[in-house]
Amino acid sequence: MHEKQLMEKQLVGARAAELVEDGMVVGLGTGSTAYYMIQRLAERVRAGLDIACVATSRQTHELAASLGIRILDVNQVEAIDLTIDGADEIDEHFNAIKGGGGALLREKIVASLSRKVVIIADSTKRVKQLGKFPLPVEIVAFAHKHTLKKFEQAGYPAKIREKDGTLFVTDGGNHIVDLHLGRIDDPEGLAETIDRMTGVVDHGLFIDLVHEVLLAEDGDVRLLKKTDGE
């Protein structure tokens, strides 16, 4: 990671923590940018901020709890006021690719329960077109080789994710296939196609879920809001 990118992650993560207000139920994202948001949020909690949080991964749960942030099970809350999470790519229509860290299913569930979703991103994550970053798809472990073959037969270059020489296992006990598409011309259509494939749990295309983007760029942070009609 370049020094500039690291500084942008730290800057936007700290700024995002300031969006949280007293009394909120907050969804905590997963990943390197969310890490800095959680660190700053913990400082605010120690200073008296009263919030409850829902974590999008075991990793985030453990981090936040270790810093003194109160974590609730998602089934204990009726709704989530604000979710702050990172993204691997986000386009000008606020469509995003997530799941590089392997937490896409829980991230999408939490986002779907949230009144507002804010994506925090360094300048490298803002793109004109999705697809350069491989699209993660979470699949059930049962018959995973056959599910992988379905992607290949559909013309999607696919590779099952491994970690330390073994198949990567998500918090839900599933595997992840990464689709190396290069570009995604029709995110909505692709999402519908993947959703119909037997063996798929969910995919990393986040469509109509993001309300705002907090973007670090040129040493500053800008809040971008989704315009009407997008």
N, C-alpha and C positions, 0 to 999 in steps of 0.2 A: 504494500500500500504506500503510495506516495505521500510525502509530508503534507502537501496541500490538501489532499483528500482526507487525511486524518484530521487536520485542523478544521475542515469543513464539517466533518462528522461531529466533532466535539462542539463546535459552535452551534450547529442546528439542534443537536441533542439537548444542550443546555437551554436554548431558547424555547424549545418545545415544552419543557417542564414548566415554563411560566404560563402556559395555557391552562393549566389545571387549577381549578377553583375549589375552595373549601366545600366539603360536603359531597363532592362528586364520587361516582363509581367510575373508575378509569381502567380501560383496557391497555395493558402493557405489551408492547410489541417485542419481537425477537430479532436479534442481529446486532451488528457492530454499532450502528447509529443509535438504536434503541438503548444500547448499553449506557451511552453517555446521558441520555434522557433520564434513565432510571437512577443513575448516580446523582444527578442534580435534583431529581424529585425526592430522593431520600434525604437530601440536605434540607429541603423545604419541610418535609415531614418532621424531621428532628427540630425544626424551628417552630413547629406548631400547626402545620397544615393537617387538617383532618379529612382523610380520604380513605376509601377502600378500593382495592384493585383486583382485577382478574388477569391472570397471566396467560399468554398465548403458547407457552411451552414450559416444560419442566425446568429448562435452563433459566428462563426468565423468572419463574416462580422461586427457584433457589436463590438467585441473585437478589431479587427484591426482598424476600423474607430475611436474608442475611443482613440487609441494610436497614431493617426495621420497618419496612412497608407492610401494611396489613393486606393479606391476600385472601380473597374469598374464592370458593369454588363457583364456577359459572352458574351452577344450578341454584345457588343461594341468592342470585340477583334477578330482579324482574327485567331490568334493562341496564345498558351501559351508557353513561352520559357522553364519554369521550374516549376514543381509542387513538393512541399515537403509535405508529408503527413505521418501519422502514419499507423499502421496496428495492428490487433488483433493477427494474426499469419502470418509468412512468411516462406516458405520452401526453400530448397537449390536450387530449380529451379526458385526461385523468383515468385512463385505463392503465392497469399496472400488471407487471409480472412479479410474483412473490414466490418464495419457497426455496430460495438458494440455501437457506439454513435448514430446510427440511420440516418447517413448522406450518406449512401452508394450510392444512385442514383446520387446525385450531385457530390460526390467524383469521381464516375466512369466517368461521363460526362467530368469533368474537366481533368481527367487523359487522356481520349481519345483524347482530344484536345491539349495535351502537347507534345512538342518535347522531353522532358526528364522528367521522373518521378523518384523521389528519395524517398524511404521509410525510415523513421527514426524510430528506434526501440531500446528498451532496451533489455537486454539479454534474458528476459523471452519470447519474441515474436518470437525468431528464433527456428524453429521446424524442425524435420526430415520429419514429415508427418502432413498435415493439418487435422483438424477435432475435436480436443479436445475442441476448442472454438466453441460454437454453431454457425452455419452458418446462418446469417441473410438473409431473402428474403423479399423484399418489394412487397406488394400486394395491389391491389385496394381495397378501403373500401367496394364497392358494392359486395355483396355476399361473404364477407370475410370468413364466416363460411364454405361455400361450398368449397372455395379454400383451407382452412385449412384441410378439410376432404380429399381432393385430395392427399395432402402430406402424410397423415396417411395411405390412401389406397395404396400408392406407397411404403410403408414401411419405411418412414422417420419420426422418432419421432419428432413431431412438437408442438410448443407452441406459441400462439400469444402473442406478447409482451404487457405488461401493464406498466403504470407509475402512481403512486399515486392512484391505484385502478381503473383506466380507461384505455381503449385501447390507446396505444402509437400512436401518429400521427406524421408523418414525415413532413418536410418542404414542401413536395409536396402534403400533404393532404392524404397520404396513410397510411396503417398499415404495421407492420413488423411481420413476422413469423420467429422464431428461430428454426432451425433444429438441434437437438441434436444427431449427427451422431457418435461421438466417434472417427472415423477415416474416411478419404476420400481417397480411393485407386486410384480413377480416377477422378481428378478434372475437366478435359476437358469434359469427358463423363457426369459427374453430371451437369456441367454447361449447356450442350446442352439439357439434360432432363428437367431441371428446366425452361430453356428458352421456351420450347414448351408448358408449362402448361398455360392454359387460366387463366387469373386473376393475373398472375405474372407481375410486372413492371420490376424488375431487381433483381439480387442477389449479395451477397457480395464476390463472387469468382472473384478475379482480376487475370486474366490469360493473359500473353503476354502484360502486361501494364507497368510493373516495370523494369526500366533500371539499377538502382543502389540501394544499401541498405547502409545506414549509421547506423552502429551497435555499441552501447555502451556495452562494456564488459570488466570486470577486470580493471575498472578505466580508460579505454582508449576508443577511438572511431576509428573504422576501416571503410574504404569505400570499399564495396564489389561491384564488377562489374559483370554483367551477362556475362558468357563466351559464345563464339560462339557455336551455335548448341543447346543451351538450349532453 
